């Protein structure tokens, strides 16, 4: 088993990168958008992606990161990734080392610390249709446009989650670099998107506390 720590960031958060990379975690990358080409800088541990680096670009940034992980020789031995937000999570090398002791990783493909769900169908997210208002620029597709894509149980990205390579392949089969235009007009919430796609592949979220501090209780 090899778990790659993937830290979601952006160019305007560059001031956070040194603190993240100084944690002495060998299998860690920071991925950002806004590049003219996609490439991995092994020295700095930065994966530069050719995509939108702003709030409404989060879904495509996640998809292109996973596409790169699947196809790059740098990460061919990776069996799982943990998605961590650069400014929401507090984690140490010891936290990451402890992940290898999670028994559920042997059985489940989608593990996290906070499950967004309700006890009744259809699942909803209170005020979620307009959660992105004020976060996207006025000249973008999602400006003042309600989200209407539906909801299924998903793991909260602000508290991190773990995906197996099998789960990543399922997500890649749904969205990838060949259909980004469709993605951009369908999804605005990257973590909800993961739960929706995996649900349709019969992969359901598993709640596990692995002691990485997130932005919610």
Secondary structure as UniProt FT lines:
FT   STRAND          3..8
FT   HELIX           11..16
FT   HELIX           17..21
FT   TURN            22..23
FT   STRAND          28..32
FT   STRAND          39..41
FT   TURN            42..45
FT   STRAND          46..48
FT   HELIX           55..57
FT   HELIX           58..71
FT   HELIX           73..75
FT   TURN            76..77
FT   STRAND          80..85
FT   TURN            86..88
FT   HELIX           93..98
FT   HELIX           99..101
FT   HELIX           103..106
FT   STRAND          110..112
FT   STRAND          115..116
FT   TURN            126..127
FT   HELIX           128..130
FT   TURN            131..135
FT   TURN            138..139
FT   TURN            141..144
FT   STRAND          154..155
FT   HELIX           157..159
FT   STRAND          161..164
FT   HELIX           165..174
FT   HELIX           177..179
FT   HELIX           180..184
FT   TURN            185..186
FT   HELIX           190..199
FT   TURN            200..202
FT   STRAND          206..207
//
